[in-house]
Amino acid sequence: VPAGSGYDYWIEYRQQIPSGLAATSSNRLRNGVLLHWGLRPSFAAGNGTFLLDSTPLTTDGMNDAALPMGETFIDPEFGINITPLATGGSAPAESMISPVG
């Protein structure tokens, strides 16, 4: 999803959950999406994408970064709203439905 000239959003849906996550974190990941900036912003060092934390005020850091079904991420600067609505399909072709506006 393009967001101006500086970066774009990548929406990641996965069912393979890393071991060692707390039950609440793995549930958020299994029933939600991860959001990334496709281009690393100038304030962040390193290469690759930049994982966004949809729960920045919690103490779990990136372990609960997933955006759950029905919750909305809003980028007010570029007028982008991302809301995961449903999952479907069966392995290995599972999918997530999220209108982007």
C-alpha positions as CSV (number, residue, x, y, z in Angstrom):
1,V,0.0,0.0,0.0
2,P,1.8,3.2,-1.1
3,A,2.1,5.9,1.5
4,G,3.6,9.0,-0.1
5,S,7.1,8.9,-1.6
6,G,9.0,7.9,1.5
7,Y,7.6,4.4,2.3
8,D,4.8,1.9,1.7
9,Y,3.0,-0.6,3.9
10,W,3.3,-4.3,3.7
11,I,0.6,-6.5,5.3
12,E,1.8,-9.9,6.5
13,Y,-0.6,-12.7,7.4
14,R,1.0,-15.9,8.8
15,Q,-0.1,-19.1,10.6
16,Q,3.3,-20.4,11.5
17,I,3.8,-19.0,15.0
18,P,7.3,-18.8,16.5
19,S,7.7,-20.9,19.6
20,G,8.1,-19.3,23.0
21,L,5.5,-16.6,22.6
22,A,2.9,-16.1,25.4
23,A,-0.6,-17.3,24.6
24,T,-2.0,-13.8,24.1
25,S,0.8,-12.8,21.7
26,S,0.5,-16.0,19.6
27,N,-3.3,-15.5,19.5
28,R,-2.9,-11.9,18.3
29,L,-0.5,-13.2,15.6
30,R,-2.7,-16.1,14.5
31,N,-5.8,-13.9,14.4
32,G,-4.3,-10.7,12.9
33,V,-1.7,-9.2,10.6
34,L,1.8,-7.8,10.9
35,L,2.3,-4.3,9.4
36,H,5.7,-3.3,8.0
37,W,7.1,-0.3,6.3
38,G,8.5,-1.6,3.0
39,L,11.3,1.0,3.1
40,R,13.2,1.5,6.4
41,P,12.7,5.1,7.6
42,S,15.7,7.4,8.0
43,F,15.5,7.3,11.8
44,A,15.9,3.4,11.9
45,A,19.3,1.8,11.2
46,G,19.7,-1.5,9.3
47,N,18.4,-3.1,6.1
48,G,15.1,-4.7,5.2
49,T,11.5,-3.8,6.2
50,F,10.5,-2.1,9.5
51,L,8.0,-3.9,11.7
52,L,5.3,-1.6,13.1
53,D,4.0,-2.2,16.7
54,S,0.2,-1.9,16.7
55,T,0.3,-1.9,20.5
56,P,3.1,0.6,21.3
57,L,2.0,1.3,24.9
58,T,2.2,-2.3,26.1
59,T,5.3,-3.8,27.8
60,D,5.5,-6.8,25.5
61,G,7.5,-4.9,22.9
62,M,7.2,-6.5,19.4
63,N,5.8,-9.8,20.8
64,D,2.2,-8.3,20.5
65,A,2.8,-6.2,17.4
66,A,0.1,-7.9,15.3
67,L,-3.1,-6.0,14.5
68,P,-6.0,-8.2,15.4
69,M,-9.1,-8.8,13.2
70,G,-11.5,-6.0,13.5
71,E,-9.1,-3.4,14.8
72,T,-8.0,-0.5,12.6
73,F,-4.5,0.9,12.0
74,I,-4.8,4.6,10.9
75,D,-2.1,6.7,9.2
76,P,-3.7,10.1,9.4
77,E,-0.9,11.8,7.4
78,F,-1.7,9.8,4.3
79,G,-5.3,8.9,5.0
80,I,-4.7,5.1,5.1
81,N,-6.8,2.8,7.2
82,I,-6.1,-0.9,7.4
83,T,-8.6,-3.3,9.1
84,P,-8.2,-7.0,8.9
85,L,-11.7,-8.4,8.6
86,A,-11.5,-12.2,8.0
87,T,-9.4,-15.2,7.1
88,G,-10.1,-17.9,4.6
89,G,-8.7,-20.7,2.5
90,S,-6.9,-23.8,3.7
91,A,-3.2,-24.6,4.0
92,P,-1.1,-23.8,2.2
93,A,-3.3,-21.1,0.5
94,E,-4.6,-19.3,3.5
95,S,-5.5,-15.7,3.1
96,M,-6.6,-12.6,5.0
97,I,-9.2,-10.0,3.8
98,S,-8.5,-6.3,4.6
99,P,-9.9,-3.4,2.7
100,V,-7.4,-0.6,2.6
101,G,-8.7,3.0,2.3
